[in-house]
Amino acid sequence: MSKELARWMDDLLQEIDTLKFERKNERRVRVDVDSKSVHSLLELLRGRASFVHLSAISCVDWIDEGQFELVYHIWSYEMNTLVSVHTRISRDSCSYISVYDIFPNCAFYERDIHEMYGMYFEGSPCMDKFILTEWDGPPPMRKDFDSEAWVNEHFDWQDYHPDWLQELETQGGGIAIHPEEQRFSRRNKE
């Protein structure tokens, strides 16, 4: 990106007073914005700065802070630049506005975040499950999800010890530590 374009984009981003931005390098910009301004910022970047490609939406669970962080990765082919728009929302509300009207391909990412984190996107065309169709547990990507406890509640452990594994163990290979002796199994007992 030319220095003139970079300066133009920096001036454009300064038009929204609720955001802060940091130019990571010539082709990467990080923008932190209040959750109420994300929609306006994405419209501005798409309409006036040619950021027409939504590459992904990521979600991070900041459990200790009681927040989810959404990161919208948008690309401009004209500027050859990626902007990552970061915003935080409360874990308690677990609902946010869809950007489907700006980037229709967001429906896939929003649906994935809904399924894995339990966040609902108002205005998204479909919030049905598509990967975990038989899943009856809590959203598995949340940091408070205890996968080991869930597995222990839903499955019966069977001792699997075929002849070939016994041979490996006598030769010094195979699994030497049983699951109940592992660090993760002990965490709830301590």
C-alpha positions in Angstrom: 0.0 0.0 0.0 1.4 3.4 -0.9 2.1 5.9 1.9 -0.7 8.1 0.5 -3.3 5.4 0.7 -2.1 4.5 4.2 -2.5 8.1 5.3 -5.9 8.3 3.7 -7.0 5.1 5.5 -5.6 6.4 8.8 -7.6 9.6 8.4 -10.7 7.6 7.6 -10.4 5.5 10.7 -10.0 8.6 12.8 -13.5 9.6 11.8 -14.9 7.2 14.4 -14.0 8.4 17.8 -14.9 5.2 19.7 -12.1 3.2 18.1 -8.3 2.9 18.3 -6.2 1.5 15.6 -2.7 0.3 15.2 -0.9 -0.2 12.0 1.0 -3.5 12.5 2.8 -3.2 9.2 2.3 -1.9 5.7 -0.5 -4.5 5.0 -2.0 -5.1 8.4 -4.2 -2.9 10.6 -5.7 -3.8 14.0 -8.8 -1.8 15.0 -10.3 -2.0 18.5 -13.9 -0.7 18.6 -16.8 -0.5 20.9 -19.4 -3.2 20.2 -22.0 -0.6 19.2 -19.8 0.8 16.5 -18.7 -2.4 14.7 -21.6 -2.3 12.1 -20.9 1.3 11.3 -17.1 0.7 10.9 -17.6 -2.3 8.7 -20.0 -0.3 6.5 -17.5 2.5 6.3 -14.6 0.2 5.4 -16.6 -1.6 2.8 -18.2 1.5 1.2 -15.4 4.0 1.3 -12.3 1.9 1.6 -13.0 -1.1 -0.7 -12.8 -3.7 2.0 -15.1 -6.1 0.2 -13.9 -9.5 1.4 -14.8 -10.8 4.9 -12.1 -13.5 5.3 -13.3 -14.8 8.7 -14.8 -14.0 12.0 -13.0 -15.4 15.0 -14.1 -15.7 18.6 -12.0 -15.7 21.8 -13.4 -16.6 25.2 -11.9 -14.3 27.9 -13.6 -16.1 30.7 -11.7 -14.3 33.5 -13.0 -11.0 32.1 -16.5 -12.3 31.4 -16.2 -11.4 27.8 -16.1 -12.8 24.3 -13.9 -11.1 21.7 -15.1 -11.1 18.1 -12.5 -10.4 15.4 -13.7 -9.6 11.9 -10.9 -10.1 9.3 -11.6 -8.0 6.2 -9.5 -7.6 3.1 -9.2 -4.9 0.5 -7.9 -6.1 -2.9 -7.3 -2.5 -4.0 -5.2 -1.6 -1.0 -3.8 -5.1 -0.6 -4.5 -4.7 3.2 -6.1 -6.8 5.9 -7.9 -5.1 8.7 -8.8 -7.0 11.9 -11.7 -5.4 13.7 -11.8 -6.4 17.4 -14.7 -5.9 19.7 -15.7 -7.3 23.1 -19.2 -8.4 24.3 -20.4 -9.7 27.6 -20.4 -13.5 28.0 -23.7 -13.1 29.9 -25.6 -11.5 27.1 -24.2 -13.9 24.5 -26.1 -12.1 21.7 -24.8 -9.8 19.0 -26.0 -8.2 15.8 -25.2 -10.0 12.6 -23.3 -8.3 9.8 -25.2 -10.3 7.2 -26.5 -7.2 5.5 -22.9 -6.0 4.8 -21.1 -9.3 4.3 -23.5 -12.2 3.4 -20.7 -14.8 3.7 -20.6 -14.0 7.5 -23.6 -16.4 7.9 -21.2 -19.4 7.9 -18.9 -17.9 10.5 -21.7 -16.6 12.7 -23.3 -20.1 12.6 -20.0 -21.7 13.6 -19.5 -19.3 16.5 -23.1 -19.9 17.6 -22.6 -23.6 17.6 -19.2 -23.6 19.3 -19.6 -20.7 21.8 -23.4 -20.4 22.1 -23.5 -16.8 20.9 -26.6 -15.8 19.0 -26.4 -13.4 16.0 -29.6 -11.4 15.6 -30.5 -11.1 11.9 -28.4 -14.0 10.7 -30.3 -16.2 8.3 -29.6 -19.5 10.0 -28.5 -20.4 13.5 -29.1 -24.2 13.1 -26.4 -26.7 14.0 -24.4 -28.0 11.1 -21.4 -29.8 12.7 -22.6 -30.9 16.1 -26.0 -32.0 14.9 -26.3 -34.8 17.5 -24.7 -32.7 20.3 -26.7 -32.2 23.5 -24.0 -30.7 25.6 -23.0 -27.1 26.3 -21.0 -25.1 23.6 -17.7 -27.0 23.5 -15.3 -24.1 22.8 -16.2 -22.1 25.9 -13.4 -22.2 28.4 -15.8 -23.3 31.2 -16.7 -26.5 29.3 -15.1 -29.5 31.0 -14.6 -32.0 28.2 -13.4 -34.7 30.5 -16.3 -34.4 32.9 -18.8 -34.4 29.9 -17.2 -37.6 28.4 -17.3 -39.3 31.8 -21.0 -38.5 32.2 -21.9 -39.6 28.7 -19.7 -42.6 28.0 -18.9 -45.9 29.7 -15.2 -46.6 29.7 -14.2 -50.0 28.5 -10.8 -51.6 29.1 -9.3 -51.9 25.6 -6.2 -54.1 25.9 -5.8 -56.3 22.8 -3.0 -58.7 22.3 -1.0 -56.5 19.9 -1.1 -53.6 22.5 0.1 -56.0 25.3 3.1 -57.0 23.0 3.9 -53.3 22.5 3.8 -52.7 26.2 6.2 -55.6 27.0 8.6 -54.0 24.5 8.4 -50.7 26.3 5.8 -49.0 24.0 2.1 -48.3 24.1 0.1 -46.3 26.7 1.8 -46.6 30.1 -0.4 -44.2 32.0 -4.0 -45.0 32.4 -6.5 -42.1 32.1 -7.4 -42.0 35.8 -3.7 -41.5 36.6 -3.3 -38.6 34.2 -3.0 -35.0 35.3 -6.4 -33.9 33.9 -8.3 -36.7 35.7 -6.7 -35.6 39.0 -7.6 -31.9 38.8 -11.1 -32.4 40.1 -9.9 -34.6 43.0 -7.4 -32.1 44.4 
